[in-house]
């Protein structure tokens, strides 16, 4: 019930922020996926209450398959936002080049007017970029899954509230080679992960998505949390410039 309430709150916030048909389609697709997953989970509960453990187990496996088949909404949204920013910056660069050539041949008065106009345009463009970043951060903050952003310097730049609760730590500016130490990342065997095993490091090094890696966090008080972690690289001019990491608590499922 709590998961359903959290999802409805988050998806409603995402729907309010979606301005383009593509964003609205992604929100709609996520809602459809969630509804199907909920139907399977409800059927599992009913079978379990009726004492049909075999049927309940089959439904549980169906739910797991349904969850794993989910479209990578977080990674796709990150790619879309990166493309939007890149297009806006390229447009600005082209306009600035044209204005520069024109101003060289113009009189001092035209130079002053053109410079003032360009500065106003630049402020407006940066304001739009900041608005897009703020929207992205708002959506990420409202997600039920944990989200971590690793920048091009291989340091943690952002962790959303759900991620802070799962990790038990809100520390940022943590380099990849210290993530296992700071956040307590261990593999399924209980050994502290090396930097090569951390999903974000793999995605940044290879430029390819890393999916469904099991990461164990030992809170030190006898509690163990199992996380399913995915990492999707953010590309700039074809090269990885950061990583979006998403993770969810799968302790009960395991």
Secondary structure, 3 states (H helix, E strand, C coil): CHHHHHHHHHHHHHHHHCCCHHHHHHHHHHHHHHHHHHHHHHHHHHHHHCCCHHHHHHHHHHHHHHHHCCCCHHHHHHHHHHHHHHHHHHHHHHHHHHHHHHHHHCCHHHHHHHHHHHHHHHHHHHHHHHHHHHHHHHHHHHCCCEEEEECCCCEEEEECHHHHHHHCCCCCCCEHHHHHHHHCEECCCCCECCCCCCHHHHHHHHCCCEEEEEEEEECCCCCEEEEEEEEEEEEECCEEEEEEEEEEECCCCC
